[in-house]
Amino acid sequence: MCTFLLRSEFGTREVKMYVRRLKIRDLRVFRTAEVDLLYPGREQNESFEDVSRWPPRLDNVNVFLGNNGSGKSTLLSAVALSLMSPIAPSSGYRPRSLIRRSARGQVKSAEVSTEVVLHQQDGGRDGNASTFAAQILRRGDIEFLQPSTDVVDEQFFEDDNSAFFFVGYGATRRTEVLSANDLASRRKARAVRYERVASLFEEHFALTPISAWLPRWRDENPGRYKQVANLLKRLMPPSISFTEELEGGEYLFGYRTLRLPYSALSDGYRLYIGWIGDLLYHLCMGAPSGFKLVESRGVVMVDEVDLHIHPAWQRTLIPTLSRTLKNIQFIFTTHSPLLVSTLERSNIYNVMLGSGPTPEVRRPEEETFGLSADQLLRSEVFGLDSSRDPEFADKLRDLSQAAERGERGAALAFLRGASAGGGEDPPEAGDAPEWLKSFGERSKAL
């Protein structure tokens, strides 16, 4: 049993936390897994001893990569399960299909645990370490989460308290119009700490839109309203601005020369603004009076953070989040090489399906920061042998082999296809482009 007492150490101050290490046993595809994570102020230990640059330029970002079905989302779920374990029996969460099923049948139980670093809101970089842990047990057709943590500070059980702050957003996240009554009724079905991660487990769970809570703060709490508005403006994607204007109960956003309500924005903008607004809502609800939201600490998890986001925006997405909320520990999953190119290898964890019975989580050996998308796709990070269409890649391979055999026109056809794509039939030997002819003339002269 993992027992820890905090009240004697921190009194009633706000306690913030980061996840230092995640451990898993028999959870979905994982037999075992152990991952050390980055967080602001982390000291370099043996898990990061092979990292040449310390601290990383974005020292609060962790990104899981891997093929579909490799277990990336399970890692986020494991963090959430362990952190909310103290309230598991009354949280409103119902476990389902969490315990690993092997070829020999389902095992009897699973375990999750997170070693966390605790900080006072006004504390230094060093904090006390404790563990949140839980077992998932099965009886008949029912799974249930049983906490292995006996004692937690009383603040953990207070709804409107930002101590022990963590939130999570699943790949099916969405927002919908909510009234004040809706917000109140939600707490009857789910504890707030579970509500903050519910979209990781419930496909149809709706996030809290900013129009459901922010407007009344303009008059009731102008200082807090200004903080939220400024953060929204700093976090907005390219080409979009937060106008602070309301129309028909919805905020308007500037897009080029237009003023568009939230519901009229594209899926990519709505998904991003939706989870950002929900995050700020939960940060605000428990923040003490006079507290600067930009200084908030805690854990934020987002599955498929690049969902519906254009490549031009992907190149700035994670640095913007990391630098604006520099004290937040972010844990993301993604399939985007453009996002990865903004990160160092110390930020990245490859979840790899090998020949063994369970995925392996490891940091790539190659540096990733600044590489092109094509370089990353063909590196160990994504593992493709080519970033081209498979059929076209096969044709180029055949042409390359034909050129090696000395077949007439094959080399020119290969170069034309490799440089210009496959929109035209392969050229004959006499159809070489001018740049190639001149290159050939220079080569002969040498």
PyMOL commands that set and color helices and strands:
alter all, ss='L'
color gray80, all
select helices_A, chain A and resi 7-10+46-48+72-83+85-90+154-157+180-189+192-195+198-200+210-212+217-220+222-235+262-264+267-286+293-295+311-324+337-340+345-347+373-377+390-404+410-420+429-431+434-445
alter helices_A, ss='H'
color red, helices_A
select strands_A, chain A and resi 15-27+30-36+61-66+101-102+105-106+109-120+128-139+142-147+166-169+174-175+206-207+240-247+250-255+258-261+298-302+328-333+348-352+360-362
alter strands_A, ss='S'
color yellow, strands_A
deselect
rebuild
show_as cartoon
